[in-house]
Amino acid sequence: LSKQFGVLAMGISIFKKETSISEDTLRIIAKIGRDTVPSMIEGLVRQLYIHHLLQDGIPNPGLFTAGEISKWTRLPLSTTRDLLENLEMFFVVISEIEGHTPMFGISPSIVQLIERSGIYTKERSYALKDVREQHESQVPN
């Protein structure tokens, strides 16, 4: 699939008479890639990534219950659990048991892929802005 996206990017660049693949063309390819992932899975991965960013400085960052993820994605709990188990098999999601509760998070390798590809650039800037505002509100004047 990545080879096909590369060929598509080259084709778009040739069509646009670009000498190399531009940032604009890469954004188009990222959008196409995002749109090819089933919406439930994309929404779940996006929410895990955003909440991973929002947990700056919290113990066990990036680990959440299936119930929390279900609430964020607005998916039924059983569907959320099934998706998390499937994504764990593909190393997209990691899990740990805390007490008797399974906790889930986005795998570090997927975070790196997301950040290198820039597919959630807008979401990242909003999340980091929220983190900065939280820190500023906690600093005494």
Buried (B, 14 or more C-beta within 10 A) or exposed (E): EEEEBEEBBBEBBEEEEEEEBBEEBBEBBBEBBBEEEEEBBBBBBBBBBBBBBBBBEEEEEBBBBBEBBBBBBEBEEEBBBBBBBEBBEEEBBBBEEEEEEBBBBBBEEBBEEBBEBEBBEEBBEEBEEBBEEEEEEEEEE
